[in-house]
Amino acid sequence: MSKSVYVVFELKVKPGQFDSFKQMVSEVVPGAREEPGTLAYEYSANADGSIIHIFEHYRDSESLVSHVDETFAPFGERFTSLVNVTRLTVYGEPNAAARTRLDNFGAVYLTPFNGFSNKGTIK
């Protein structure tokens, strides 16, 4: 079974804050790009910039924890001043340390039970 952890955040942008949020993201992404265990880190917005989704794919739970604690932590307060987390869905089987970080955002955990990826079979 894969150790990968996938995270999908749904955010509601506070009124008038989309441009500020985009600026913050432009500061976060370069650091995430350098993390060896971060396999995908993508932001998408609806047409009026009021809803944002973040898709994150980590090699394993340790990579997720490293991202939160080292790369994202300096932006946490700014992040919460610009957006509200409306939903957080987590795919995979994150360890207790990862869950501790994700639980703060009201995470819903979905455990794989069948399927495949280009890296192997899920049992």
C-alpha positions in Angstrom: 0.0 0.0 0.0 1.1 3.5 -0.8 2.3 5.8 2.0 1.2 8.8 0.0 -1.1 11.4 1.6 -3.3 13.7 -0.5 -4.9 16.8 0.9 -7.6 18.9 -0.7 -8.4 22.2 1.1 -11.5 24.2 0.1 -11.2 27.9 1.1 -13.5 30.8 1.2 -11.6 34.0 0.4 -12.5 36.9 2.7 -14.0 39.9 0.9 -11.4 41.9 -1.0 -8.5 39.6 -0.1 -8.0 37.5 -3.3 -5.0 39.6 -4.5 -3.3 39.5 -1.1 -3.9 35.7 -1.0 -2.3 35.3 -4.4 0.7 37.3 -3.3 1.1 35.1 -0.2 0.8 32.0 -2.3 3.6 33.3 -4.6 5.8 33.4 -1.5 4.8 29.9 -0.2 5.0 27.9 -3.5 8.8 28.2 -4.1 9.6 26.8 -0.7 7.1 23.9 -1.2 8.7 23.2 -4.6 12.0 22.6 -2.9 10.6 20.0 -0.5 11.7 16.5 -1.6 8.6 14.8 -0.3 6.1 17.3 -1.8 5.0 15.7 -5.1 2.2 18.2 -6.0 1.1 21.6 -4.6 -1.5 23.3 -6.7 -3.8 26.2 -6.1 -7.0 26.7 -8.2 -9.7 29.4 -8.0 -13.2 29.9 -9.3 -13.9 32.7 -11.8 -14.4 35.5 -9.2 -11.6 34.4 -6.8 -14.0 33.8 -3.9 -13.3 30.0 -3.6 -9.9 28.4 -3.7 -8.9 24.7 -3.7 -5.5 23.6 -2.8 -4.4 20.1 -3.9 -1.4 18.7 -2.1 0.3 15.3 -2.6 3.0 14.1 -0.2 5.2 11.1 -0.5 4.4 10.2 3.1 3.2 11.6 6.4 6.6 12.8 7.4 6.8 15.0 4.3 3.4 16.5 5.1 4.6 17.3 8.7 7.8 18.8 7.4 5.8 21.0 5.0 3.4 22.3 7.7 6.1 22.8 10.3 8.9 24.3 8.2 7.6 25.8 5.0 4.0 26.8 5.8 4.3 27.8 9.5 5.6 31.3 8.8 2.5 32.0 6.7 -0.1 30.5 9.0 -1.3 33.6 10.6 -1.4 35.5 7.3 -3.2 32.6 5.7 -6.0 32.6 8.3 -6.4 36.4 8.0 -7.2 36.1 4.3 -9.3 32.9 4.0 -11.5 30.5 5.9 -11.1 26.8 5.5 -14.6 25.5 4.6 -13.5 21.9 4.0 -10.4 19.7 4.3 -10.5 16.2 2.8 -7.5 13.9 3.4 -6.9 10.8 1.3 -4.5 8.1 2.5 -3.5 7.0 5.9 -1.6 9.8 7.6 0.2 9.1 10.9 -0.7 10.6 14.2 1.7 13.5 13.8 0.2 14.5 10.4 -3.3 14.1 11.8 -2.5 16.4 14.6 -1.7 19.2 12.1 -4.7 18.4 9.9 -7.2 18.1 12.7 -6.8 21.8 13.4 -8.6 22.4 10.1 -11.5 20.0 10.7 -10.1 17.3 8.4 -12.3 14.5 7.1 -10.2 11.3 6.5 -10.9 8.9 3.6 -9.0 5.6 3.6 -8.3 3.9 0.3 -9.8 0.4 -0.1 -9.4 -0.4 -3.8 -7.9 1.1 -7.0 -4.6 1.9 -8.5 -2.1 4.6 -9.2 0.9 4.7 -11.5 3.0 3.7 -8.6 1.2 0.5 -7.6 -2.0 -1.2 -6.4 -4.1 -0.1 -3.4 -5.3 -3.0 -1.4 
